[in-house]
Amino acid sequence: MAASKATEAMIGTLIEKVFSALLTQAQYTLDFKDQLEAMKTKLELMTAFISCTDKKIIYEADDIMTDCQIRDEYRKDGFCHRFSLRDFFFIYQTEDHEPSEIIGLEKDLEKIKGWILSSNEKLQQIGIVGMGGLGKTTIAQKIFNDREMVAYFEKRIWVPVSQNFSEERVMRAMLKQLGEDESGIEESHLLHKIQQRLSDKTCLIVMDDVWRMNLDWWKNLYPTEKRCFVIITSRNETVVNSMGVDESRIHRPKILNEEESWSLLCKHAFLTSKGKCPNKEFEKKGREILKKCGGLPLAIKTIGGLLAPKVHSLSEWNKINDDFHVYLTTERENNSVVASLRLSYDELPTHLKQCLLCFSVYPDDFEISGEQMVHWWVGEGLIRGRDNWTATELGFDYLSELVSRCLVEVVHRRGYDGRVYSCKMHDLVRDMTIQIAKDEAFCSFDEQGRQKLTQDSRWFGFTSDMDPKSLKKSSRLRALILQSSTPVSLWNLDRINVEDLLDKISSLKRLACLNLSGVAGNIELPSSIQKLRNLQILVLRRCTKLHPSITSLKKLIILDLGSCPLQYLPHGLEKLIYLQELSGFRVASQSNTQGCRLNALLGLKQLRVLRMSINNESEISEDEWNVLSQLKKLKILAIDAEDCKEKHVSQMLDRLLPPPSLQELYLRRYRHEILPKWINLKHLSSLQYLCLEDGDISNFEISSESDQDSNGTTWVLEGLCLKFMPNLILDWNVLLKDMPILRYAEVSRCFNLKNFPYPSDKPAVWKKNQD
């Protein structure tokens, strides 16, 4: 049996590690060059014949290679004997909410809006019922985000319920969206709090993907003082009936007809030609493929995403048609949807398969941070930088590709360049990834799709209802994501012993990605963190103290401390020579003998992203003025001036000259009238995006005409963000003249902005050729 594509990707990653050892580790090369090259050759051959039952060999080989690298790190620090790879070869030789399409749904929307707007009842419930992939959630989303509905209701609440819901989770989700801090509220008081919040408000509530419901709890939920509308989506009509929805208010979406199906397919398959089919042969074959989709929107979108990269090859379309037929004859449930999803997965490039399977560890309907997911891929070694692209940049490109193939749904995008801020996965797609992740032995799940921890688990999403002691059994873990049990609440560490949890985590010596952003309570990172020598991604939230041993984690690529109330970072940061992204760097005072100085950044030659803070206590010596300018690979710089009004803060910033290669600049909470002197065309000739937020800047002199050495060049800025800048005096027409290729701008609370085509007192988005 040939190797599965996911296993093949695993082998490829391991081959890269061996090859990297040959290139970068002198000791490896001198002592074990022949063996490493032989292993690399054998691994490449393994892709041709390894069976699915033998994938354990690959995982163990990867574990051993990782262990070798960890031991080498200890050897360099003088903590163990001279490193040898001979153990490795002995074992190796003997071991066995983006708006979705509304094609064909226009009448559905009109019908449901009509029910809402024509009703005089104080409480009305509406059901949307149908099989998976029919578009129930899409219809509910369109109603929820409809401008008329936004203006009609004072409060709107969207609750993803899913199969593994709990009443407590649903109520906490509702309170969170009502602006209530629910973390300290006991479960018995949640219902009363919701009733209080809704008592004097008109509201629209969407309960999405309901499988069952506690009726006693449900009937007592809603007050009756003002009008309340509830939309319930479900695959089971009995559930909707039991929740009190009148038969006359149940909507059953129909499958798309032939022309609606063709329009939807074209929208996804012919992206480059804006949804227009190039010739009759492709249309003929496309309509033949459509017959197998059964009019189900999810199946059509998925197949369209699969066809899109092959729009210049009719033979490839023929192959997909034939393969689709094979899948339809083997898949028994939800035929066209399941078959289209599995076909789309199998057609993915090898490098995207494991990336997609990572989504399996997140709960149903969970809103996933795009950055968190990409960081995981980088730490896992699924992505490596190449040429001028960092691993993170490639990761966001991979995520966009999964979106374009309709396997991942966008919730929020960055307007400037379309980068995915957050995303989620349709439950049918998640069901598929769970099954494949189980088959590939990346992680394990119970019958309800909830993840369970085993000694062979490589990925794990840890929630607050789990026992930290179970981590001791899982030495193979590579990625540990601390999640909330609900999509809206952070994890409350009061329920368990914090020190015990961190101690158990520190025992996971092969861990590559550790994300503690789901933690709500304050934590102190202990000295035992130094045991995680394979760690490449570390994300912390509300960490109040870092032990100096964090600088022992020399394989770190991304260190995110941006949400931590730290006073300073410890000495030794310059040891992290592979660091590409650093968030939460604080410029310390010279009198702080424990704090890291700015010149420590000089050792971070690979740094691409720097997010830093400067305050009244910060000090920058003369020999540190040029530190940032020497970071030649720096692309993104974010500076938080922390509302400091002292003159010496602006003077310090005037001297912090970034490199001319800088592409994105963010300046927040800057309480001075004039921008830092280096924000001009002469020094920032490559700048593509500028964000000025929450500041007192009044003078916006960045005109290219004022730069004598600009040689007639103009700004290459494509994106601009101006938010909460009430003192800013600026003429929009002049700005457009100085920035001729500007195509996107976000503006909010800039009351002195003249000639801007939208009201300046409300958030607005300007796009070129759309004003």
Order of alpha helices (4+ residues) and beta strands (2+ residues): alpha-alpha-alpha-alpha-alpha-beta-alpha-alpha-beta-alpha-alpha-beta-alpha-beta-alpha-beta-alpha-alpha-alpha-alpha-alpha-alpha-beta-alpha-alpha-beta-beta-alpha-beta-beta-beta-beta-alpha-beta-beta-beta-beta-beta-beta-beta-beta-alpha-beta-beta-beta-beta-alpha-beta-beta-beta
